[in-house]
Each structure stands twice: as structure tokens, then as C-alpha cells.
Amino acid sequence: MSLTPETSYHISVMADEVRTYLAPKPQGIYVDATFGGGGHTKVILEAEPTCTVIGIDWDAHALELNAPPLEEEYGDRFIPMAGSFAHIGRILKKLNISHIDGIIADFGTSQYQIKNLPGFSFSVPTPLDMRMSPGHYKTTAYDVVNRATEEELANIFFDYGEERASRKIARLIVEQRKTKPISTTTELAQLIMKIVKPYSRSIHPATKVFQALRIFVNDELNNIKALLTASLNLLNPEGRIVCISFHSLEDRIVKQFFKAHPELTILTKKVIQASDEELARNPSSRSAKLRAAEKE
């Protein structure tokens, strides 16, 4: 795998909005829970020249590619840490940090991961893996597609992908794997296209099923819940949490969590979306939704 510069890894969305709602304080300690290309980390470090940012990512390649330039530029103000944001408390404990002033979490999958990790691309035949961090999870998308029951597959596709044709797709998969296992992304995508017809030039018919498998394999929704729950104990008074979601399941979890905890003051009465200017510059920001809250 060839190393690429930060700009080709991932364009961090809604950077101006993150700066506004996180409002970095002098000497503050912040966590970029989804470090990725380091864009949001850089925004925070530049916004407040005395703050510290801890960048967490469970994708070792993200840290390998993008942490060194920030370490060189910002020195000990930037601390990269490998791990899942679901274990944010445990990660901070390693640094002897018990409280922080803010968290930014961007739940989107980076374009780098889609292009380079096995199991994410519709057009390139790669193994059905979909694990963002093989070190954290053993079950692959191949295991799910070829071993789950028809009912289990249908439920996964509907619950995590909101795919209306979930039962038809599950039935076809079970029939197909009787002949031979479904091994690659293109095999699965072609199978789905027999059921789901293109309804948009920009959205592939297999998108919802692939989304569902990725969420299931990586336990993404439970990880988000774990991060949100941990934030209540970690944030200092007036500490802020900013979350960027890319589909309704994630956004719903964040919205409901903020509403359910009276110790959080919701800063975004309405969900914040990318500006027209950003949409023109970065079309992938079209589905991004930002919500922010402050601990009392």
C-alpha cells in the first residue's frame, strides 16, 4: 500500500462549524476521536495556540500516514493514540488524563478507507472483509454473508441499511451461496443489482447493504453509544462534544442521547449541514449532519 499525503486521505467536513461549536479554550485538552486525515485536529490546534489535541484512530494506516506531519509541526501539543473511540476512557487513562474540554467525532468512512481497505469498493473485486480494524474484530463481511441465516441477513440489511428489499436480497444470497460462497465485493454487488435497480446516478444500488454490513461488522452503533456515554464523565464543566453523522441511524443516536441527558445543553437546536460553498468544494459532505452539546 503506497503512502499518500493527508489531503488525499480524507477531506474533513464542516471544519469551520467544528471550530465554532467546539470553541477551543486556552490550555484546553481536546480529543479528535476519529483522527483520520487529521483535518479536524489541525483546525483545533490552529484555532487555539495553547491547547492540546489527542488524536484517536483504530486504523493504524491513518496514524502512520497523517500523524507524523502534525507531530513535527505542533510538537507535544498533538498526541496520537491508537485505539477505538469506544474505549476513550481507557485510552486517556494511559495518558493520566481524567478530564477533557471537548470531543470531536466524525463518524464518516474516509475515501482512503473505501479505496484501500478490502471489502468497501463496489467496482474493484476485493475480499469481503469490511473490518476497519482487523485487530479489534474477527468476524468479516464474508462470514456474515455466507453463514448468517436468511432471517438474520434480512434483519441486518433492514436495521442497519434501511434497505426495503432486504428480504429479497437475503433470499437470493442464501440461494447463491448454496452453489458457491460469495467471496468478493463485486460478486455481492452484482447479486444485489439483480434485485435493486439504480435509482440515482450518484448512489450505487448496493450502497445500503454494504453500509449495513460495515456497521454490523464493526459494531459501529454500539461504539457511538459507548463514546457518548463516556463523554458525560470525561468532559469538564462547559466542555463540549461535537458529532458529525453521515446517515440517519448515527444521527438519531446522537440526537436522542443529547435530549435524554439534562446535564447537556444542546447548542444546535436544528441539525447543522454543510454550506453551499462546501458542497461545491466537497460533494461528499452532502449527507453530513452536525450536532453539538455542552456539559453544564
N, C-alpha and C positions, 0 to 999 in steps of 0.2 A: 504494500500500500504506500503510495507516494505521499510525502508530506506536502501540505498545501498551506498557503497563508491564511491568516484569520479571516480575511474578507471573503474568501471562497468557502469557508466552513459554514458560516451561518450569519445572516443579516439579522441582528437583534431588532425586534419590532418595538414600536412605541417608546423609543428611548427618551424623548422629551417628556412624555407623560410619566414615565418611570421616575425621572429626575424630580418632576413636580410633586408627585404623590408620595415618594419616599422621603423627600426633603432632608437630605443628609445633614447631620449636625456636626459641629466641630468636635473632634476627638471621638466621634461615634464609631461603633463597631457594627458592620453590616454583613449579611450573608447573601451571596448570589447562589441560591440553592440549585440553580440549573446553569452552571457556568458556560458550557457550550463553546462558542467562539469568543467569549469574554467581552462582548459588546456592552452588556449592562454593567458589568464590573467596572469597565473603563469609564462609563458615564458617571458612576458614583464617585470614583476616585478623582475625577476631574472636577466634579461639582463641589467637593469639599476637600481641600488640600491637606487636612489633618486627620481624616477618617481612615479606617482600616476596613478592607473587604476580604472576607473568606469566601473563596470560590469553590463550590462543591460540584462534583460530577461523577457519575458512576461509569461514564465512558472514558476509559483510560486514554484513548486517542485524543479526546477533546483537551485533556490536560497536557498531554505530550506535545500537541501542536500549538496550543494557544497560551499556555501558562508562562513559558519562558520569556516572551517579549514583555509581558506585564511585570514579571519579577524584575527584569532588567530596568524597566522604566520607573517603577514605583517602589522598588526595594521591599522592605518588610511591611509596607502598608498593604501589600497583597499577599494572601496566604492561600495557596491551592491545596485542596484536600480531596482525596479520592473516596467515594462512597455514595450511598443513596441518600437523597434528602429525607427519606422516611426515617433515617437514623440521625437526624440533625443534632439531637441532644447528645448522643454518644460521640459524634464527631467533634462537637465543641468541647466536650469534656476532655478529649485528648489534648486540647489546647489550653486547658484550665480556664475556659470561658463559661460562665454560668448564665450571663445575660447579654443581650444584644439590643441594638437600637432600630434594626429594620431587617426585613427579609424581602427579596425579590425572587419570584418563582415564575419562570416562563415554561409552561407545560408542552410547548410545541416540539415536534420532532424536527431536527435540523435537516437541511438539504444534504449536508455531508453524510449524515447517517443513512438517509434514504438511498443515496447513490453508492455508498461504500459498505454498509453492513449487510450481511446476507439476509434475504427474505423481505426486503422492503420495496423493491422495484417491480413494477408491472411488466416492463418491457425487456429487462435483462434477466435471463434464466439463472437465478441463484437459488441455493438451498433454502427450503422453507424453515428458516431459523427464527428471525424476528426478535431475538433477545438483544436488548440494548446493552446488557451487561452479562455476558456468559458466566462470569464469576458469581453473580447473585442468583441466577435461576438455571435450573437443569432442564425443565420442560421447554421444548421448542414448538413452533407452529406446526412442524411436521408431525410431532407426537399428537397434538390436538386434532389435526385434520384427519389423521389416519387411525386414531384409536378411540376418540370420543364417540359416543353413541349418536344416532341421528337426532334424538331429542336434545342432547347436550349441545351439539353443534348449532341447532336451530336457536336455542336459548342464548348462546354466546353471540351469534350474529345479530339477534334482535336486541338483546340487552345492552351490548357494548357498541354495536354499529348502527342500531336503529334501522336495520335492513328489513324492509317489508316482505321481501321474497325469501326470508330466512329458511322457512321450512322446505321450499322447493330446492334451494341450493343445498341444504343439508342432505336431502334425499338423493340428489344427483351425486354428491360427493361419496356417500356411502355405496351407491351402486358402482361408481367408477373404481373405488379402491378395492372392490372385490376382484377386479381384473389385475390391477397393479397399484402399488402405493402412489400417491400424489407427492412428488418429490421436489418440484421446483415452483417458483413464483409464477412463471409463465403458464405452467400446466394448470395451476389453480385459477389464475386469471381467465384463461381461455374457457375453463369449465363454467365459471360464473357468468361469462358473457353469453353462454347458451340460454341463461335464464334472464339476466338483467340486460336490457338494451341501453345503449348510450342515451343519456338524457341531457348531456351538456358536453360541449367541446372541451371544456377545461377539467371536467371531473370524469375519471375512469369508472366504468361500471363496477369494478371490483373494489373501489375505494372503501366502501362501508364494511365489507367483510375483512379486508386487510386491516382496517382500523380496529375492528372488534378483536381480531386475533392478536394484534400488537398489544392492546390494552389488557387482554386476558393473560397473555404470556408474561408480561412484565408487571402484572398486578398494579397497574397504574392508578386506578381509582382509590384503592386502599392506601397506596403510598401518599396520595394527595391528602387524604383524611388524616394520616399519621403526621404529616408535616403541619397541617393546620392545627391539630390538637397540641402538638409540641410547641407551637408558636405562642400559645397562651402563657406558658410557664417561662419561656425564654425571653420574650420581649420586655424591655424596661417600660415603666410608665411613659406614655407618649411615643412609645416605639410603634413602628408601622409595618404592615405587611401588604405587599402588592403582588397580585396574582394575575397572570395572563393565560387565558384559556383559548383553545382553538376548536372546541366542539361543545355541544350543549351539555353533555354529561359532566365534563370538568367544571364548566361554568356554573352549573346547577349546584354542585357540591360546595363550591366557594360561596356562592350567594346564600345558600341555606345555612352554612356554617357561620357566616358573619351575622346573619339575622338571629341565630339561635343563641348567641353569646352577648349578653348585655354589657360585658366589660369591654366590648369592641364598639367603637364609634365608626359607623360606615362613612367613608369620605366620598364615595362615588354613589350618589343617590340613584343615578342611572348608569348602566354599564358604559364604559368608555371604549370607543372604537377608533381605528386608525383614521387619520385625516386624509382628505383627498390628495394632498401633496404626497403623503407617504404611500398611499395606494398606487399612485402613478409611478413612484420610485421602486416600490417593492410589492407587487401584486399578491404575494403570499401572505401579506398582512391583512387581507380582506376578511378573514374569519377570526382575527384576534379580538378578544374581549378582555378588558382590564377592569379589575375591581380592587379597591384598596380600603383598609381599615386601620384605625389607630387604637392602641390599648390605652385605657383610662389610667 
